[in-house]
Each structure stands twice: as C-alpha cells, then as structure tokens.
Amino acid sequence: MASLPETYVSQEGGECLEDKEENTASKMDPESEELKCVQIANEGMKLLLSSRMREAEELYRKSRFRGPQLNAGYSFVALVKALMSFEDEDLDGAYKLLIATERFTDPTRGFGGKLRSSSSQLHQQSLLSAHEKLYRRSIIADCLLFEAVIVFLKQGFSSYVKGGYILRKAWKMYEKVYAETEQLCTLPSPIIIDTTSPVDKHVGTSFYDKGDEGVEIRDQHRDGEQDNNTIDAFSASMPGLLSGLEEAAVDLEEELGNQKEDEEDEEEVIPQCDDETNGGINVDLGKDEVDADTYMKEKTSSGFSLPDVDSHIGNLESDDDRLRGGVYFGYGLMNVIVSLIPPKLMKLANLFGFHGSRKVGLQALEYACHSQDMKAPIARLSLLWYHTIVRPFFALDGEQEDAGAEEALRLLKEAETQYPDSAFFLYFRGKIHYLRSQLDEALDAYSYAASLSRDQREIEHICLFEKGWIHYLKLQYSDALPCFIRLKNETRWSSCFYAYIAAISAGMQGDLKQARELFLQCGKLVKRKNNNLEKFCSRRSSVYKAGPSPLMQIEMTLMCIEILYLWRALPFCSTETKMQLLNMLDRAHSRDGIPFHHGMRALLRGCILCSLDRFSEAETALHEATKFEKVIRHDKHIMSFAFYELALIHINRDEFARARMYLNHAKDAFSGYEFEARLNFKVHSAMALVR
C-alpha cells in the first residue's frame, strides 16, 4: 500500500506540510484550480470503470494532495478493490486511507483532541465557500460510512459495537449536511417523498418508509433478525453489516447512554481507535507515513506534476447542482442501507438514531449518478447493485426475480457511450441476462469482462465465480469444478464455501473420492467461527470424516439441488433443467434413507414443481416435507422453508389468511438454524404482500 504522508498533524518546531503547499496553491486562480481538480477526479473514475484500475490508482496517488476530492478518489479506489477481494490486507489498507482522507479533508475537526491545526490551516478553512464546506463534510460522512462497512465485515463483537457507533456518526452527519444543502440551494429539492416516482415505483409500501401504513407494518414486524453470512464474492449485502447487534443490545444501550453528546454539534469526536476496540483493524497511521523531506522530494525534486487528463468536463456546473451531486450519493446510499435493516434490528438501530426511506435513497442515488461529481459512476454502480443483486436475493419483489432487470438495463444503456469496455458494467450486463434466464448470454458477458480484467484479479475472480455458477446451474459440472477449485486456491474469501461447492461438483460427476477429499478440506478452511455459511459447509462436510457414506451419491444429489434452492437459482434454470432435476430427485431414494433425506427430497421436489407452476403437486410434496418437523434435529431450515413455500402457494391463490398462518409458523416455530435470517427476510417481504 502506498505510504501516507504526515499532512494531518502540525509538527512542533516545524511547519505543517499543508502550510508549505499553501503558497503554491494560492498563486493559482481558484476557479481554474477547482475545475482542474474536478477534471482529474472524474478522469480517475473514468479510468477505474474502463478496466484501467491501476492507472486510476496512479492518477489519484500522484494528485491526492491537490484537494479533498482527489484524496477521496484515492481512498475510494482502494475501497472498491477491497470490497471485491474481501481480503483482510486490502480491507485494512482501505480503512487506513479512509481515515487519512477524513483528516486531510478537514484538519481542524480533531480526533480525540490529539490533532492540532496551524493558524494558516484555520485561515484556509475560513476562506472556503458554504458550498465547499458542505461538500467536504459529505466526503467525511462518506468515509465514516465506508469505515463502518469495513469494521462490520470483521464480524466480531467489538466490530459490531464500534461499527454501529461509526455508522451512527455517519448518519447524523448525512442528516445535517442534507438539511443544510437544501436550505442553501435556491432550486427546490428534486427528491419526491410523498408520491411515487418512476425511480422507486417498484418499492411500494416499505416497512421503513414514513406513513401510517409503514408504521403499522414496522410495529408488527419487530421479530426478524439478520444473518452474518450473506456476503458472497460480490453480492455482499449491506443489511448484513448490522448483523449480531441483537446480542449486544444491553452493551450498546449502556455505551450510548454514556455518550451524552450534543446532537446539534457539528464537530462530534470519534474515539481514537486501537487494535482491540476497532474490530481487529490496525489504524496506526504512523507506520505508513513519510517525513516532510521525503514528501516534498516526491512533489518537487522528483519532478512531480499532475498528469494531463482528457476530461469531457469543460466547465463547472452551478454550485447547487455540483453540491447536490456530491451529497446525494452518500445520503442516498445510507437511506437504502438503513431501509434494508430487518425489523427486529430496527429497535437497536433506533438506539443509534437511524431511520431511512428506500424511496428517498433511490431518488437521491438517481440524481447523483447523473451529476458531474466524481461519485456519479459509483452511484450508478450502487443502483445496479441494488436492482440486480439486493432485490432478487432478498425477495424484495416477491417471486418476481427479474423485476429489477429493466431498470438496470436503463442504467447500463445510459453509461454505454462513456464506458463501452467497462468490466464493471459488463458484469452487471451479465447479471441482467442471468435475471432473465439468458444463461448463455450471461456467460458470454462474464467471459468478456474477465478478459478485460487480466491485471485486475479481483474483477476476474468475481467473473470466474459467476461463470462457475452458471455452469453449475446448467448441470455442467466438469466446467464448474475448475472454476471453484481455482477460487478455493486463489482467493481468501470463504475458501470453505468454494471447497464445499467444488466437492459437490466432483461428486455429481461420480468422483466420490475427490468429493470426499474436498469435503475434508472444508473444516480446515474455516476462517471465522461466527460465519454461518462456513459453519453450514463445515457441518455438512464433517459427516464424511469417518469415510464415504453408503448413501453418498444420494446425498450429493440432495446437496447439489439444495444449493440451487438456497441461492434462489431454481427460477433461472431452464424448463429442461428443472425436469432433469426432478428425475434426479426421483432416483435419489433409498429405503435406508434417514429423515433428513426424505424431508429434503420432499422440500426440493415441491420447490421445483412450484417453479414449473404445478402448484397442486407442489403443495402435496411440501406437506410431505412438513411431516418430519419433529424428527429432523440439525436441519431445521427444511421445515421453515417448506412452510414458507406453502405460504407462497396460498398467496398465489389470494388465500391470505392461510398464507399468514404459514408465514408466522415458518418464522416463529423454528430457530437457531444457519439460514434463519435469510428466511426472515423472505417472510417479511411476503407479509407485505398479504396485508
């Protein structure tokens, strides 16, 4: 990771580095300098999204001390890389850079009273316009939001406490900046709160939006909870960031009770972080900083100069439009994140002072992605993430998995001319094809995106996973197996899961020896004991420690189709594939089978029949699965999902009273299984349909 300069603390017996820069900066015309910074910042993002990540990183690295926007760009590139790889080293590096950007953006803000500012810095702050001050505060709020994301990903108790506190500070700052922005701007706000706009027409009534109906739903659904295992290679869901806070309720209330802060005070102080209290993240910036001589040598003696850029921006927008473009990105993303928090955690979120509207968030992101701000492309990626990953994964549109495809395609078409060869946008094009069950077209898109990312292994690995997954859906196990083996060996994110799905792929080819060898690796590859996905894979794999099971081939079939169901992939399989799966289940039968085999087989058969619209047969199969409610001990998700699927059948028949009964039973009768929170999300979405 690039070294961090000491530009944030005034130095005793010497002049702060920013003071040395002031003379040079003051000689330039402020408006020309501002335009130049905007051009460089936007060019960096264009390089990032044009599959030229290294060039973007270098551009921001060389110009990061020119202004807060460029410094933030350097941190955001590191963040994107970290969120794609999920490797601890990348996450820690991005975290350090975000803290550095905070301090660079507003050196007078202070952290724990340990930082001081020179008189010239204070004078420089006083010369900033009201628009620039608000924009800088929005950057600080963005940094806090992303810092909280990284801390939550550590998934430890101290991480949840610290992450929740940082997230609260980000939310409070966003609220203040947004309110002051609307007061400062002369034109009315483009965000429509009371009526449905084309952007958010799919949202309908949200549990979390304001209004009597929303409050009623909120009050009646405080019993959901969130999982901490829903993060996969790219579809890491933001709601997962608040997982585990339920266990910390008492501690959080006590901590918040001791934090008697003035809510209107803009200069709130974040406690100084250390290795123990910061979820295991080392934030000792001193190890990465360089001295003044080294820094100045980089800028002068070594011939430092800003790279020439060919930006499409020839002039600046009005101050109001530019400010809103910058503020609305973080404010919109924060609203979407908070709106996705499960109802049971909303009580804890309220302790932090959170409240959000998905409608407001989506409209704010839509405005931001059409602005000339540096964060406009990230806002577009955020919207694509929401429409193609969040909506189908958490069943926000019920069983209409492709509901977000049309909106996502519109966002892609708007970006095609500027980013014709973007691996990021090609990835989302593949997602749209996937949502429409156009698997061959999706495979082509992922292959092309991977070919453009040979020097960006993070993007290449994401596309590799999607390619392996599509081969798995098409029952092409010989093509899927190499993809998952490579991911197991090359990535640090959940090698246990990749080993598990590789073992199933090997077993489905009839190679039970290789399958058992891969299963035995799962337990050794577990990184976090509190990760439910890894716990599930490790528990399932452990049954083969004593040797191959006589029913192993039957179990391979059941586990293969179970993965397709749990990852909501059955709707994207072709009718021909679904018929093959039914035939496989018919053959996966033995008189020596245990209740787990019979219950799982009935559940999966019912789900496949549902996806084929054969509801009467599906209902019979699902009722068969529920008969094992009292005898299946370790796989309670079989029963819960069976009752949930029965509820969907009755919703399809408009039999809402019976559907509510099954939904409540699925939610309340079972607990402590690995996929409980995933089901609770589905239950709450389904409940909204029957009210």
NUZALO-82142 format. One record per residue (C-alpha): residue in three letters; x, y, z. Coordinates in steps of 0.2 Angstrom, whole numbers, plus 5000, padded with zeros to 4 digits. Example, Ala and Ser with C-alpha at 12.3 -4.5 7.8 and 13.67 -1.06 7.14 Angstrom:
// NUZALO-82142
ALA506249785039SER506849955036
***
This chain:
// NUZALO-82142
MET500050005000ALA500650174996SER501350275011LEU500350405019PRO501150575021GLU501050675038THR499950815031TYR498750795045VAL499650845061SER500551015064GLN502350975068GLU503251055083GLY504751155079GLY504251155060GLU502951205048CYS501451085043LEU501651015026GLU500051095020ASP500751265025LYS502151235013GLU500851194999GLU499851345003ASN501051464994THR501051364978ALA499151344978SER498751524982LYS499651584966MET498451484955ASP496751554950PRO495451474962GLU494151434949SER495451364937GLU496151254951GLU494451194956LEU494051154938LYS495651064936CYS495350954952VAL493650914946GLN494350854929ILE495650754937ALA494450674949ASN493250624935GLU494550564924GLY495150444938MET493450374940LYS493350354921LEU494950254921LEU494350154936LEU492750104927SER493650074910SER494549924917ARG496150034920MET496150024939ARG498050034940GLU498050194930ALA496650264940GLU497650224956GLU499250304950LEU498250464944TYR497450484961ARG499150444970LYS500050574962SER498750714964ARG497950664980PHE498650814990ARG497950934977GLY496250934986PRO495050834996GLN494050764981LEU495650694974ASN496250624991ALA494450544992GLY494650474975TYR496250384980SER495350304995PHE493850254985VAL494950154973ALA495750064987LEU493950034994VAL493249964978LYS494749844977ALA494549784995LEU492649754993MET492949654978SER494349544986PHE493749545004GLU495549505009ASP496049575026GLU497549665020ASP496549755007LEU495249805019ASP496449865032GLY497349965019ALA495750045013TYR495250085031LYS496850175034LEU496650285018LEU494850325023ILE495450395040ALA496850485031THR495550565019GLU494550615034ARG495950715042PHE496550785025THR494850845021ASP494550945037PRO496150955048THR495351075060ARG494050945065GLY495150855078PHE495150675084GLY495050645102GLY495850815105LYS497550745099LEU497650845082ARG498051025081SER497951145067SER499051295062SER498451465060SER498651455042GLN497551305041LEU496251395051HIS496351545039GLN496251425024GLN494651355031SER493851525034LEU494051565015LEU493051415010SER491351445002ALA489751375011HIS489651254996GLU491351194998LYS491251175017LEU489651065015TYR490450965001ARG491950925012ARG490850875026SER489950755014ILE491650675010ILE491950655028ALA490250565030ASP490650455015CYS492250405024LEU491350365040LEU490050265031PHE491450155022GLU492450145038ALA490950065046VAL490649945032ILE492449885034VAL492349865053PHE490749775051LEU491549645039LYS492649595053GLN491149515061GLY491749515079PHE490849585095SER491949735096SER491749765077TYR489849775079VAL489949895093LYS491250005085GLY490549995068GLY488750045074TYR489550195083ILE490450255067LEU488850215056ARG487850325068LYS489050465067ALA488950455048TRP487050455048LYS487050605059MET488250705048TYR487250655032GLU485650715040LYS486450885044VAL487350905028TYR485750865018ALA484650985028GLU485951125026THR486151085007GLU484351105004GLN484251265014LEU485751335004CYS485251284987THR484051404978LEU483051274967PRO481851154975SER482450984980PRO482250854966ILE481850724979ILE479950674980ILE479550604996ASP477650594996THR477250524979THR477950384969SER479250424956PRO479750324941VAL481350284950ASP480550204965LYS478950144959HIS479349964962VAL479649994981GLY477850004986THR477550025004SER479149995014PHE479249935032TYR480350085034ASP479650225025LYS478650355034GLY476750355034ASP475450275045GLU475450105035GLY477350095036VAL477250125054GLU475949995057ILE477049865047ARG478549925057ASP477749895073GLN477049725069HIS478749655062ARG480049685076ASP480449495077GLY481549475062GLU483449465063GLN484949475051ASP486249345046ASN488049375046ASN488449255032THR487549335017ILE489149405010ASP489749324994ALA491149364982PHE490249524975SER488449524981ALA488949564999SER487349645006MET487349805016PRO486049745028GLY487249615034LEU488349755041LEU487149765056SER487149585060GLY487549525078LEU486949695086GLU485549595094GLU486749505105ALA487549675110ALA485949765115VAL486249795133ASP488049845130LEU487549965116GLU486250055127GLU487550075141GLU488850145129LEU487650255120GLY487050315137ASN488750365142GLN488950465126LYS488050625130GLU488350725115ASP487550875108GLU486650815093GLU486750985085ASP488651005087GLU489450985070GLU491150945077GLU490750775086VAL492350675091ILE492650495086PRO493550395099GLN495350365095CYS495450185088ASP496650045093ASP496849865088GLU495749805101THR494249925100ASN494249935081GLY493749755077GLY495549705074ILE495949835061ASN497649915064VAL497550105061ASP499250165067LEU499450285053GLY501250325059LYS501950165052ASP501350225034GLU501850405035VAL503350485027ASP504350635034ALA504250805027ASP505850795017THR505350635008TYR503550705004MET504250874997LYS505550774987GLU504150674979LYS503250834974THR504750944968SER506450864966SER505750704958GLY504850814945PHE503150784952SER501750854941LEU499950824939PRO499650704924ASP498750784909VAL496950724908ASP495750724893SER494150764903HIS492450784895ILE492050924908GLY492451094900ASN491651204913LEU490851184931GLU489051164934SER488151284946ASP488751274964ASP487051204969ASP487051064956ARG488851014960LEU488551014979ARG486950904977GLY487850784966GLY489150754979VAL488050754994TYR486650644987PHE487750494984GLY488150465002TYR486450525008GLY485550404996LEU486650254999MET486450275018ASN484550285016VAL484550125006ILE485650035018VAL484550085033SER482950045024LEU483549865022ILE483849835041PRO482749695047PRO481349755058LYS481949665073LEU483549765072MET482649925069LYS482449945088LEU484349935090ALA484550055075ASN483450175083LEU484650175098PHE485950235086GLY484750365079PHE484450285062HIS482950305051GLY482850295032SER481750295017ARG482150175002LYS481250294991VAL482250444996GLY483850344994LEU483550284977GLN482950454971ALA484550534978LEU485650404970GLU484750434953TYR485150614955ALA486950584960CYS487350464945HIS486850604933SER487850734940GLN489650784936ASP490350744953MET491750614954LYS490550494964ALA489250494950PRO489950324942ILE489950244960ALA488150304962ARG487750214946LEU488650054952SER487650064968LEU485950074959LEU486449924948TRP487049834964TYR485349864972HIS484249814956THR485249664951ILE485849584967VAL484949654983ARG483149654975PRO483149464969PHE484249404983PHE483149464997ALA481549444988LEU481049624989ASP479849594974GLY479149434980GLU479549294967GLN479749414953GLU481649394952ASP481949494936ALA480949644942GLY482549754943ALA483149704926GLU482349834916GLU482849974927ALA484649904927LEU484649904908ARG484150084908LEU485650124919LEU486850024908LYS486250104892GLU486550274899ALA488350234903GLU488750134887THR489450284877GLN490650334890TYR491150164896PRO491050044881ASP492349924888SER492049934907ALA492249764916PHE491149834930PHE489649874918LEU489949704908TYR489749614925PHE488049694928ARG487549664910GLY487949484914LYS486849494929ILE485349564919HIS485549414907TYR485549304922LEU484049384929ARG483149354913SER483749164912GLN484849204897LEU486249104904ASP487249084888GLU487249274885ALA487749304904LEU489149184902ASP489749274886ALA489649444896TYR490649374911SER491949294900TYR492249464891ALA492349554907ALA493649434914SER494649454898LEU494749644901SER495249614919ARG496849514917ASP497849634928GLN496449654940ARG496249494949GLU494849554960ILE493649584945GLU494249424936HIS493849314952ILE492149394953CYS491849344935LEU492549174937PHE491349144951GLU489849194940LYS490549084926GLY490648934938TRP488948964945ILE488148974928HIS488948804923TYR488348734939LEU486548794935LYS486648714918LEU487248554927GLN488948564918TYR489948504932SER491548474923ASP491648654918ALA491048724935LEU492348614945PRO493948704939CYS493148874942PHE492848834960ILE494448744963ARG495448904956LEU494449014968LYS494748904983ASN496648914979GLU496749094974THR495549194985ARG495549225003TRP493649255005SER492749095011SER493848965003CYS492748845014PHE491248885003TYR492248864987ALA492848694993TYR491148644998ILE490348684981ALA491848604972ALA491648444982ILE489848434976SER490348464958ALA491548324959GLY490348214967MET489048244954GLN490248184941GLY490448024950ASP492148054958LEU491648024976LYS493548014981GLN493948184976ALA492248244983ARG492748175000GLU494548254999LEU493748424996PHE492448405009LEU493848365022GLN494648525017CYS493148625022GLY493448615041LYS495248675039LEU494748825028VAL493548895041LYS494149075045ARG492849145056LYS491849035068ASN490449155069ASN490149145050ASN488549045047LEU488949005029GLU490648925034LYS489848845049PHE488548765037CYS489848705025SER490948635038ARG489548545047ARG488848465032SER490648405026SER491148335043VAL490048185041TYR491248115029LYS492748115041ALA492547935045GLY492447885027PRO491247885012SER489447865016PRO488547715008LEU487247845003MET488447974997GLN487847984979ILE486148014985GLU486748154997MET487748234983THR486148254973LEU485148324988MET486548444992CYS486848494974ILE484948544972GLU484948624989ILE486248744985LEU485248794969TYR483748824980LEU484548914995TRP485449034982ARG483749074973ALA484448994957LEU483048874953PRO481949014944PHE483449044932CYS483548864927SER482848814910THR481248704910GLU482348564903THR483548584918LYS482148584930MET481448424923GLN483148344924LEU483248394942LEU481548314946ASN482248154938MET483748164949LEU482748184964ASP481648034959ARG483247924958ALA483947994975HIS482847874985SER483347734997ARG482447635010ASP483947655021GLY483747845020ILE483647955036PRO482348085039PHE483548215033HIS483548135016HIS481648115015GLY481248295021MET482548375010ARG481948274995ALA480148324998LEU480548505000LEU481648514984ARG480348424974GLY479048544980CYS480048694976ILE480548634958LEU478648594955CYS478248774961SER479448854948LEU478548744935ASP476848814940ARG476248644946PHE475648704962SER474448564967GLU475848434966ALA477048554974GLU475848584989THR475748394991ALA477648374991LEU477848525004HIS476648445016GLU477648285015ALA479148385020THR478248465035LYS477948295042PHE479748275048GLU479548435059LYS479848335075VAL481248215069ILE482448325060ARG483648395073HIS485048485064ASP484248555048LYS482848655054HIS482848755038ILE482048615029MET480448645039SER480548835039PHE480748845020ALA479348715017PHE478048815027TYR478648975018GLU478448895001LEU476748835006ALA476349015011LEU476849074993ILE475648954985HIS474249024995ILE474749204991ASN474649154973ARG472849094976ASP472449254986GLU472149155001PHE473049275013ALA472349215030ARG473149045027ALA474749125020ARG474949225035MET474749075046TYR476148985037LEU477249135037ASN477049155055HIS477448975059ALA478948975047LYS479649125057ASP479149085075ALA479248895076PHE481048865072SER482648955077GLY484548935078TYR484748865061GLU486048935048PHE484849015036GLU483649085048ALA483949275044ARG483849235025LEU482149165028ASN481649305039PHE481949425025LYS480849325013VAL479549315026HIS479449495029SER479349535011ALA477949405009MET477049485024ALA476949645015LEU476049565000VAL474649495011ARG474249655021
***
